[in-house]
């Protein structure tokens, strides 16, 4: 059986039934995304590596906590964000104020169909600028923003993941948007809008 | 009259999700009665539209699968017998000045020469294992370059040895702590982290390796000059306080500046143990010995960070962070503001 042809949910079910080869496929398939969530919440490459590993191990150990009624990837991303917040709170030294700049990480754009070097560079700059803007958010605000904006999770699911009320998630979200608005005041993608 | 917080929450939610009819009606009413809220929502919509959901994200520097598999395997396998006992010491060499000991101990790793090379407990009859014993003997005699060379030769000539990862790590430690070859240390710590990910992830000294990498990468562009200044200052005691002040002023908000502040404290209060209230009080007393405004601002930041990160005393940290945030030193103020924001404190 080619595990690469299974859906995420089929892999998770296989792992629940004891097929540890499924875990290797899950890691191969999701480690980049798990790392991305971890990095966007911690804003530190070393922390993100730790969080990504801890999250994937937790997924392995707690696989029976995943319910087949929901998408596996969303469950994994929630688990990762939670792990990231816990990690920040336990970390001896606070994360650096400035996240790594665009030159420090290999952009997904470099490996995408965007063959044009200019577009790839622009995409990398966007990613770096967004990450710099998110540096002003608290870890909870970042986690909520990352899970909602980048991962598309419902606010109720985010609340469950973070162990708080949906109301609290909404508060984190609007505070995040308020701060991001200030940080990205001069940031625009594409042509300037027409003014009257 | 609208309840601002609740209505802002609904507004934020409306950007991403369809609201329940009752909530939508409430939001519509709030928007109609508050131009400010409507303007805020419009601004947030621009943020959401400006930040692509598929914005490029950084990729991990290593493949996580081998490390994960190694960790899982270690959980079910019996722990191997302790090897390389010469490397485990409980106390940094007793003949050192407290400050020098602190500088090394701040980024503590077991020293090479613990005085017991003859008790090498290397489990395997392995060429790299033999190199450990040889290197320990050389380091015992103060020949750190020779020790480094012995390990380097073993690593280069025995690529399959299971002790290779530990040997690379020991080379990095020698380069950092004994040779002060920070260029080699950076290279070797990176090689350990990136080339032996499973061993790195599981290593009990991983956090120290990370901190050393952080300070090395931070000072790389300055040819590691702050580290050389720090190491030299630590040996000279009180006469070097000015040098440490200069390091803080020259590298604001950087980890090396925090280290300089802590080294000043250890010089001023050699009996105070790191992590003790007396130690952080010594950091505060260092302000009386500084005249450079940038260094003074940095001290406030370092004290705040120490309370927060080392002592987990957030209430004590805030006043110092606020003082740093209000200083005229841009990098320090920005770092302090970022930390205060993370704590949810408005500067």
Interface residues (C-beta under 8 A of the other chain):
Chain A: X24 X27 X28 X31 X32 X33 X35 X36 X39 X40 X45 X46 X48 X49 X52 X53 X56 X57 X60 X91 X92 X93 X94 X96 X97 X100 X104 X105 X106 X107 X108 X109 X123 X124 X126 X127 X130 X131 X135 X136 X137 X138 X139 X148 X149 X150 X152 X154 X155 X167 X170 X171 X173 X174 X177 X178 X179 X180 X181 X184 X187 X188 X189
Chain B: X5 X6 X8 X9 X10 X11 X12 X13 X15 X16 X17 X40 X43 X44 X46 X47 X48 X50 X51 X52 X53 X55 X56 X57 X58 X59 X60 X61 X62 X63 X64 X65 X67 X68 X69 X71 X72 X201 X207 X210 X211 X213 X214 X253 X255 X305 X308 X309 X310 X334 X335 X338 X339 X341 X342 X343 X344
